[in-house]
Amino acid sequence: MPARLLIAAYATLVGMPVALGWLLVGPARAWPDELSSALALAGFAALLLEFLLSGRFRAVTGGIGIAQSMRWHQRLARALTLALLVHPFLYTTPTGPQVLRPDDLARAGVLHLDAHALVTGAIGWLLLGVLTLTAIGRDSLPWRYESWRLMHGLGAALLAVLGLGHALRAGRYSAHPVVVAYWCVLLALAVLSLVAVYGLRPIRLARRPWRIVAVTPAAERCWQVVLEPVGHAGLRFRAGQFAWVRLDRPAWSMREHPFSIASAPGGDGRLAFLIKEAGDFTRTVGSLRPGARAFVEGPHGTLSVEGRGEPGLCLIGGGAGVAPLLSILRARRRTPAPRPAMLVYGNRHEGQILAEDELPTLGVEVIHVLQEPPPGWAGETGMITRDLVARRCARAAAAGWLFLLCGPPPMMREARAGLAAMGVPARRILEEGFAYD
Ligand SMILES: Cc1cc2nc3c(=O)[nH]c(=O)nc-3n(C[C@H](O)[C@H](O)[C@H](O)COP(=O)(O)OP(=O)(O)OC[C@H]3O[C@@H](n4cnc5c(N)ncnc54)[C@H](O)[C@@H]3O)c2cc1C
């Protein structure tokens, strides 16, 4: 779905309960009360839509990319948290008796907060705060990523149930049958997305198993893992894309990790990944056994040069971030008349350079940048900074080349700043980050 259509669909779905409430129920109350209800209705709709946004569905992420959809998921979650946390404090209407007064069938004169509405509201309010704070501060928590993810998913599901209970019991607009039906539809979509992610997707993956055929050292604390398809044709992907991979784990395991595919599409159907030791799982990659099973979910990502008409390619990568760039360069080598390309490749020291022997054979100008160069080093030294990018990529920028960035966040920031300083428009910059924060 193209980004504009996605934004329009999202805004419509979030605004719908507010519009339905205002159209179907009357009379309007004081503006702080109407604002409070609008925040609650839109916030709860947004909360239910978060399940779709974070579910890695191609219909949602296809046009904008996974990184962007995760960014939206995080930012919208913060906005909806604020809306839902603030809304109880805006009401000016007094709290009334628990039974509807015959003269106030539209619930305009009192807030009908019974024990059920209070308990679901209060627990939901606290849970929402905890979920959002633990997501923002995830890296500082002493939990494994998978434990956090399980807690986040279960907490969000509980929150949806509490929110629905609260809305149906306390909500003035949510008492209308049409709005109730709307909540049922959004809740059904959220439940279906959970069923699709944790039920149907693993079943589909289990039908397309892979086998680990090789695990070899690729550079210091970095491994090349090669997979081959078992009983199926493999994965159709574009050079530069990535996949969620379960290595030596069942298809339904929560231990899945995103890795860029470093090999070129086609060939014998094998996939190569370059995996840098970063945390508890990646530190065990070197001990994976050839012959063990694997499952590959993808492809994902929009770091692709297919369909791009720019006259040349300038790739800027840092560390393992060169993996998708290698895939692009390997695919480019197979084309009959490849466009000119250059690679600016940063590492801390020489021992970390990936595909060091292969790079000179790929027909691209390679500019190595080392923070700790060996004696007699003739290449660039230090980090990939905006000045270095401006100096080494000026020709490519002036010639209208396409820029592809992948590396650690500081490198990406510097590269973006360097390109912006040279006036390279955003549409000529494609990037993939290795983290969603
Ligand atoms: C699109 C993308 C492509 C990537 N490609 C590569 C690659 O080609 N080579 C490479 O070495 N690394 C790549 N990474 C990074 C790699 O996924 C993490 O280093 C790895 O998952 C860390 O797992 P861990 O258990 O060892 O470390 P942990 O300590 O558990 O995690 C470290 C950090 O990695 C991220 N992470 C961990 N698990 C997941 C997960 N299941 N989903 C999303 N993020 C997670 C989280 O931000 C976490 O804080 C990529 C990341 C992304 C998002």
The ligand as a Tripos MOL2 file, in Angstrom:
@<TRIPOS>MOLECULE
LIG
   53    58     1     0     0
SMALL
NO_CHARGES

@<TRIPOS>ATOM
      1 C1         16.6610   -4.8020    9.1500 C.3       1 LIG1
      2 C2         17.8110   -5.3530    9.9430 C.ar      1 LIG1
      3 C3         18.8380   -6.0260    9.2960 C.ar      1 LIG1
      4 C4         19.9190   -6.5170   10.0220 C.ar      1 LIG1
      5 N1         20.9210   -7.1610    9.3680 N.ar      1 LIG1
      6 C5         21.9870   -7.6110   10.0490 C.ar      1 LIG1
      7 C6         23.0670   -8.2680    9.3710 C.ar      1 LIG1
      8 O1         23.0530   -8.4770    8.1690 O.2       1 LIG1
      9 N2         24.1240   -8.6720   10.1080 N.ar      1 LIG1
     10 C7         24.1810   -8.4680   11.4750 C.ar      1 LIG1
     11 O2         25.1660   -8.8620   12.0850 O.2       1 LIG1
     12 N3         23.1630   -7.8480   12.1370 N.ar      1 LIG1
     13 C8         22.0730   -7.4280   11.4610 C.ar      1 LIG1
     14 N4         21.0500   -6.8160   12.1350 N.ar      1 LIG1
     15 C9         21.1440   -6.6790   13.6030 C.3       1 LIG1
     16 C10        20.7480   -8.0060   14.2600 C.3       1 LIG1
     17 O3         19.4000   -8.2970   14.0070 O.3       1 LIG1
     18 C11        20.9540   -7.9160   15.7680 C.3       1 LIG1
     19 O4         22.3110   -7.6630   16.0240 O.3       1 LIG1
     20 C12        20.5840   -9.2060   16.4280 C.3       1 LIG1
     21 O5         19.2050   -9.4770   16.3000 O.3       1 LIG1
     22 C13        20.9690   -9.1400   17.8970 C.3       1 LIG1
     23 O6         20.4810  -10.2940   18.5560 O.3       1 LIG1
     24 P1         21.1560  -10.8170   19.8960 P.3       1 LIG1
     25 O7         20.2170  -11.7580   20.5640 O.co2     1 LIG1
     26 O8         22.5180  -11.3310   19.6260 O.co2     1 LIG1
     27 O9         21.3670   -9.5240   20.7450 O.3       1 LIG1
     28 P2         20.3880   -8.8570   21.7910 P.3       1 LIG1
     29 O10        21.2560   -8.3090   22.8720 O.co2     1 LIG1
     30 O11        19.2760   -9.7640   22.1660 O.co2     1 LIG1
     31 O12        19.7780   -7.6810   20.9360 O.3       1 LIG1
     32 C14        20.5200   -6.5290   20.6410 C.3       1 LIG1
     33 C15        19.5850   -5.5820   19.9060 C.3       1 LIG1
     34 O13        19.2740   -6.1770   18.6180 O.3       1 LIG1
     35 C16        17.8990   -5.9190   18.2970 C.3       1 LIG1
     36 N5         17.1800   -7.2010   18.1830 N.ar      1 LIG1
     37 C17        17.4350   -8.3560   18.8220 C.ar      1 LIG1
     38 N6         16.5570   -9.3030   18.4550 N.ar      1 LIG1
     39 C18        15.7280   -8.7140   17.5610 C.ar      1 LIG1
     40 C19        14.5930   -9.1490   16.8310 C.ar      1 LIG1
     41 N7         14.1280  -10.4030   16.9400 N.pl3     1 LIG1
     42 N8         13.9640   -8.2620   16.0230 N.ar      1 LIG1
     43 C20        14.4080   -6.9830   15.9170 C.ar      1 LIG1
     44 N9         15.4710   -6.5180   16.5780 N.ar      1 LIG1
     45 C21        16.1160   -7.3660   17.3970 C.ar      1 LIG1
     46 C22        17.3120   -5.1040   19.4290 C.3       1 LIG1
     47 O14        17.4150   -3.7220   19.1100 O.3       1 LIG1
     48 C23        18.2070   -5.4040   20.5900 C.3       1 LIG1
     49 O15        18.2350   -4.3740   21.5370 O.3       1 LIG1
     50 C24        19.9530   -6.3400   11.4290 C.ar      1 LIG1
     51 C25        18.9220   -5.6850   12.0770 C.ar      1 LIG1
     52 C26        17.8600   -5.1940   11.3480 C.ar      1 LIG1
     53 C27        16.7310   -4.5020   12.0650 C.3       1 LIG1
@<TRIPOS>BOND
     1     1     2 1
     2     2     3 ar
     3     2    52 ar
     4     3     4 ar
     5     4     5 ar
     6     4    50 ar
     7     5     6 ar
     8     6     7 ar
     9     6    13 1
    10     7     8 2
    11     7     9 ar
    12     9    10 ar
    13    10    11 2
    14    10    12 ar
    15    12    13 ar
    16    13    14 ar
    17    14    15 1
    18    14    50 ar
    19    15    16 1
    20    16    17 1
    21    16    18 1
    22    18    19 1
    23    18    20 1
    24    20    21 1
    25    20    22 1
    26    22    23 1
    27    23    24 1
    28    24    25 2
    29    24    26 1
    30    24    27 1
    31    27    28 1
    32    28    29 2
    33    28    30 1
    34    28    31 1
    35    31    32 1
    36    32    33 1
    37    33    34 1
    38    33    48 1
    39    34    35 1
    40    35    36 1
    41    35    46 1
    42    36    37 ar
    43    36    45 ar
    44    37    38 ar
    45    38    39 ar
    46    39    40 ar
    47    39    45 ar
    48    40    41 1
    49    40    42 ar
    50    42    43 ar
    51    43    44 ar
    52    44    45 ar
    53    46    47 1
    54    46    48 1
    55    48    49 1
    56    50    51 ar
    57    51    52 ar
    58    52    53 1
@<TRIPOS>SUBSTRUCTURE
     1 LIG1         1 GROUP 0 **** ****
